[in-house]
Amino acid sequence: MPTIRVDGPPIKNLDRKRRMVKLFAESAAEAYGMDKGHIVVLIRENAPENVGIGGELLVDRKQK
């Protein structure tokens, strides 16, 4: 089973999260030529205080 892993900021709106999972699954199913029921989508949500870019936490970059 193909697995899609998505890392990003939290998505608070459950309908948006459902739509994202559906779109990823449909796109991958089309690319692989298989039923979308075989596509696994894993979402890992990362808070800004847990992500750093260029040696700086995102939470600190937003405050500038």
Chimera marker file (.cmm) of the C-alpha trace (Angstrom):
<marker_set name="trace">
<marker id="1" x="0.000" y="0.000" z="0.000" r="1" g="1" b="0" radius="0.5"/>
<marker id="2" x="1.414" y="3.391" z="-0.943" r="1" g="1" b="0" radius="0.5"/>
<marker id="3" x="1.771" y="5.696" z="2.056" r="1" g="1" b="0" radius="0.5"/>
<marker id="4" x="1.756" y="9.483" z="1.896" r="1" g="1" b="0" radius="0.5"/>
<marker id="5" x="3.216" y="11.341" z="4.870" r="1" g="1" b="0" radius="0.5"/>
<marker id="6" x="2.368" y="15.000" z="5.348" r="1" g="1" b="0" radius="0.5"/>
<marker id="7" x="4.281" y="17.157" z="7.840" r="1" g="1" b="0" radius="0.5"/>
<marker id="8" x="3.009" y="20.654" z="8.451" r="1" g="1" b="0" radius="0.5"/>
<marker id="9" x="1.294" y="23.057" z="10.775" r="1" g="1" b="0" radius="0.5"/>
<marker id="10" x="-1.883" y="21.959" z="12.561" r="1" g="1" b="0" radius="0.5"/>
<marker id="11" x="-5.106" y="22.062" z="10.559" r="1" g="1" b="0" radius="0.5"/>
<marker id="12" x="-7.850" y="22.969" z="12.996" r="1" g="1" b="0" radius="0.5"/>
<marker id="13" x="-10.729" y="22.696" z="10.547" r="1" g="1" b="0" radius="0.5"/>
<marker id="14" x="-11.637" y="19.004" z="10.313" r="1" g="1" b="0" radius="0.5"/>
<marker id="15" x="-13.450" y="19.468" z="6.983" r="1" g="1" b="0" radius="0.5"/>
<marker id="16" x="-10.268" y="20.909" z="5.435" r="1" g="1" b="0" radius="0.5"/>
<marker id="17" x="-8.254" y="18.006" z="6.793" r="1" g="1" b="0" radius="0.5"/>
<marker id="18" x="-10.778" y="15.539" z="5.327" r="1" g="1" b="0" radius="0.5"/>
<marker id="19" x="-10.566" y="17.278" z="1.954" r="1" g="1" b="0" radius="0.5"/>
<marker id="20" x="-6.758" y="17.215" z="1.978" r="1" g="1" b="0" radius="0.5"/>
<marker id="21" x="-6.693" y="13.483" z="2.751" r="1" g="1" b="0" radius="0.5"/>
<marker id="22" x="-9.262" y="12.809" z="0.033" r="1" g="1" b="0" radius="0.5"/>
<marker id="23" x="-7.342" y="14.813" z="-2.585" r="1" g="1" b="0" radius="0.5"/>
<marker id="24" x="-4.019" y="13.152" z="-1.749" r="1" g="1" b="0" radius="0.5"/>
<marker id="25" x="-5.604" y="9.699" z="-1.877" r="1" g="1" b="0" radius="0.5"/>
<marker id="26" x="-7.384" y="10.370" z="-5.172" r="1" g="1" b="0" radius="0.5"/>
<marker id="27" x="-4.263" y="11.823" z="-6.800" r="1" g="1" b="0" radius="0.5"/>
<marker id="28" x="-2.051" y="8.948" z="-5.682" r="1" g="1" b="0" radius="0.5"/>
<marker id="29" x="-4.637" y="6.362" z="-6.729" r="1" g="1" b="0" radius="0.5"/>
<marker id="30" x="-4.753" y="7.881" z="-10.206" r="1" g="1" b="0" radius="0.5"/>
<marker id="31" x="-0.950" y="7.969" z="-10.467" r="1" g="1" b="0" radius="0.5"/>
<marker id="32" x="-0.609" y="4.356" z="-9.303" r="1" g="1" b="0" radius="0.5"/>
<marker id="33" x="-3.623" y="3.121" z="-11.248" r="1" g="1" b="0" radius="0.5"/>
<marker id="34" x="-5.241" y="1.591" z="-8.183" r="1" g="1" b="0" radius="0.5"/>
<marker id="35" x="-8.266" y="2.038" z="-5.954" r="1" g="1" b="0" radius="0.5"/>
<marker id="36" x="-7.936" y="4.875" z="-3.449" r="1" g="1" b="0" radius="0.5"/>
<marker id="37" x="-8.878" y="2.414" z="-0.708" r="1" g="1" b="0" radius="0.5"/>
<marker id="38" x="-5.270" y="1.189" z="-0.866" r="1" g="1" b="0" radius="0.5"/>
<marker id="39" x="-3.710" y="4.621" z="-0.249" r="1" g="1" b="0" radius="0.5"/>
<marker id="40" x="-2.654" y="5.498" z="3.304" r="1" g="1" b="0" radius="0.5"/>
<marker id="41" x="-2.321" y="9.168" z="4.281" r="1" g="1" b="0" radius="0.5"/>
<marker id="42" x="-0.573" y="10.018" z="7.541" r="1" g="1" b="0" radius="0.5"/>
<marker id="43" x="-0.698" y="13.567" z="8.891" r="1" g="1" b="0" radius="0.5"/>
<marker id="44" x="1.859" y="14.752" z="11.410" r="1" g="1" b="0" radius="0.5"/>
<marker id="45" x="1.063" y="18.197" z="12.733" r="1" g="1" b="0" radius="0.5"/>
<marker id="46" x="3.914" y="20.266" z="14.078" r="1" g="1" b="0" radius="0.5"/>
<marker id="47" x="3.438" y="23.283" z="16.322" r="1" g="1" b="0" radius="0.5"/>
<marker id="48" x="5.589" y="26.339" z="15.485" r="1" g="1" b="0" radius="0.5"/>
<marker id="49" x="7.566" y="25.859" z="18.705" r="1" g="1" b="0" radius="0.5"/>
<marker id="50" x="8.682" y="22.442" z="17.414" r="1" g="1" b="0" radius="0.5"/>
<marker id="51" x="9.965" y="23.552" z="13.994" r="1" g="1" b="0" radius="0.5"/>
<marker id="52" x="13.159" y="25.434" z="13.267" r="1" g="1" b="0" radius="0.5"/>
<marker id="53" x="14.379" y="26.998" z="10.032" r="1" g="1" b="0" radius="0.5"/>
<marker id="54" x="17.824" y="28.482" z="9.707" r="1" g="1" b="0" radius="0.5"/>
<marker id="55" x="18.581" y="27.903" z="13.385" r="1" g="1" b="0" radius="0.5"/>
<marker id="56" x="15.483" y="29.767" z="14.523" r="1" g="1" b="0" radius="0.5"/>
<marker id="57" x="12.154" y="28.462" z="15.813" r="1" g="1" b="0" radius="0.5"/>
<marker id="58" x="9.127" y="29.352" z="13.712" r="1" g="1" b="0" radius="0.5"/>
<marker id="59" x="7.370" y="30.683" z="16.788" r="1" g="1" b="0" radius="0.5"/>
<marker id="60" x="10.180" y="33.231" z="17.164" r="1" g="1" b="0" radius="0.5"/>
<marker id="61" x="10.146" y="34.191" z="13.478" r="1" g="1" b="0" radius="0.5"/>
<marker id="62" x="6.439" y="35.043" z="13.655" r="1" g="1" b="0" radius="0.5"/>
<marker id="63" x="7.059" y="37.485" z="16.503" r="1" g="1" b="0" radius="0.5"/>
<marker id="64" x="9.421" y="39.646" z="14.392" r="1" g="1" b="0" radius="0.5"/>
<link id1="1" id2="2" r="1" g="1" b="0" radius="0.2"/>
<link id1="2" id2="3" r="1" g="1" b="0" radius="0.2"/>
<link id1="3" id2="4" r="1" g="1" b="0" radius="0.2"/>
<link id1="4" id2="5" r="1" g="1" b="0" radius="0.2"/>
<link id1="5" id2="6" r="1" g="1" b="0" radius="0.2"/>
<link id1="6" id2="7" r="1" g="1" b="0" radius="0.2"/>
<link id1="7" id2="8" r="1" g="1" b="0" radius="0.2"/>
<link id1="8" id2="9" r="1" g="1" b="0" radius="0.2"/>
<link id1="9" id2="10" r="1" g="1" b="0" radius="0.2"/>
<link id1="10" id2="11" r="1" g="1" b="0" radius="0.2"/>
<link id1="11" id2="12" r="1" g="1" b="0" radius="0.2"/>
<link id1="12" id2="13" r="1" g="1" b="0" radius="0.2"/>
<link id1="13" id2="14" r="1" g="1" b="0" radius="0.2"/>
<link id1="14" id2="15" r="1" g="1" b="0" radius="0.2"/>
<link id1="15" id2="16" r="1" g="1" b="0" radius="0.2"/>
<link id1="16" id2="17" r="1" g="1" b="0" radius="0.2"/>
<link id1="17" id2="18" r="1" g="1" b="0" radius="0.2"/>
<link id1="18" id2="19" r="1" g="1" b="0" radius="0.2"/>
<link id1="19" id2="20" r="1" g="1" b="0" radius="0.2"/>
<link id1="20" id2="21" r="1" g="1" b="0" radius="0.2"/>
<link id1="21" id2="22" r="1" g="1" b="0" radius="0.2"/>
<link id1="22" id2="23" r="1" g="1" b="0" radius="0.2"/>
<link id1="23" id2="24" r="1" g="1" b="0" radius="0.2"/>
<link id1="24" id2="25" r="1" g="1" b="0" radius="0.2"/>
<link id1="25" id2="26" r="1" g="1" b="0" radius="0.2"/>
<link id1="26" id2="27" r="1" g="1" b="0" radius="0.2"/>
<link id1="27" id2="28" r="1" g="1" b="0" radius="0.2"/>
<link id1="28" id2="29" r="1" g="1" b="0" radius="0.2"/>
<link id1="29" id2="30" r="1" g="1" b="0" radius="0.2"/>
<link id1="30" id2="31" r="1" g="1" b="0" radius="0.2"/>
<link id1="31" id2="32" r="1" g="1" b="0" radius="0.2"/>
<link id1="32" id2="33" r="1" g="1" b="0" radius="0.2"/>
<link id1="33" id2="34" r="1" g="1" b="0" radius="0.2"/>
<link id1="34" id2="35" r="1" g="1" b="0" radius="0.2"/>
<link id1="35" id2="36" r="1" g="1" b="0" radius="0.2"/>
<link id1="36" id2="37" r="1" g="1" b="0" radius="0.2"/>
<link id1="37" id2="38" r="1" g="1" b="0" radius="0.2"/>
<link id1="38" id2="39" r="1" g="1" b="0" radius="0.2"/>
<link id1="39" id2="40" r="1" g="1" b="0" radius="0.2"/>
<link id1="40" id2="41" r="1" g="1" b="0" radius="0.2"/>
<link id1="41" id2="42" r="1" g="1" b="0" radius="0.2"/>
<link id1="42" id2="43" r="1" g="1" b="0" radius="0.2"/>
<link id1="43" id2="44" r="1" g="1" b="0" radius="0.2"/>
<link id1="44" id2="45" r="1" g="1" b="0" radius="0.2"/>
<link id1="45" id2="46" r="1" g="1" b="0" radius="0.2"/>
<link id1="46" id2="47" r="1" g="1" b="0" radius="0.2"/>
<link id1="47" id2="48" r="1" g="1" b="0" radius="0.2"/>
<link id1="48" id2="49" r="1" g="1" b="0" radius="0.2"/>
<link id1="49" id2="50" r="1" g="1" b="0" radius="0.2"/>
<link id1="50" id2="51" r="1" g="1" b="0" radius="0.2"/>
<link id1="51" id2="52" r="1" g="1" b="0" radius="0.2"/>
<link id1="52" id2="53" r="1" g="1" b="0" radius="0.2"/>
<link id1="53" id2="54" r="1" g="1" b="0" radius="0.2"/>
<link id1="54" id2="55" r="1" g="1" b="0" radius="0.2"/>
<link id1="55" id2="56" r="1" g="1" b="0" radius="0.2"/>
<link id1="56" id2="57" r="1" g="1" b="0" radius="0.2"/>
<link id1="57" id2="58" r="1" g="1" b="0" radius="0.2"/>
<link id1="58" id2="59" r="1" g="1" b="0" radius="0.2"/>
<link id1="59" id2="60" r="1" g="1" b="0" radius="0.2"/>
<link id1="60" id2="61" r="1" g="1" b="0" radius="0.2"/>
<link id1="61" id2="62" r="1" g="1" b="0" radius="0.2"/>
<link id1="62" id2="63" r="1" g="1" b="0" radius="0.2"/>
<link id1="63" id2="64" r="1" g="1" b="0" radius="0.2"/>
</marker_set>
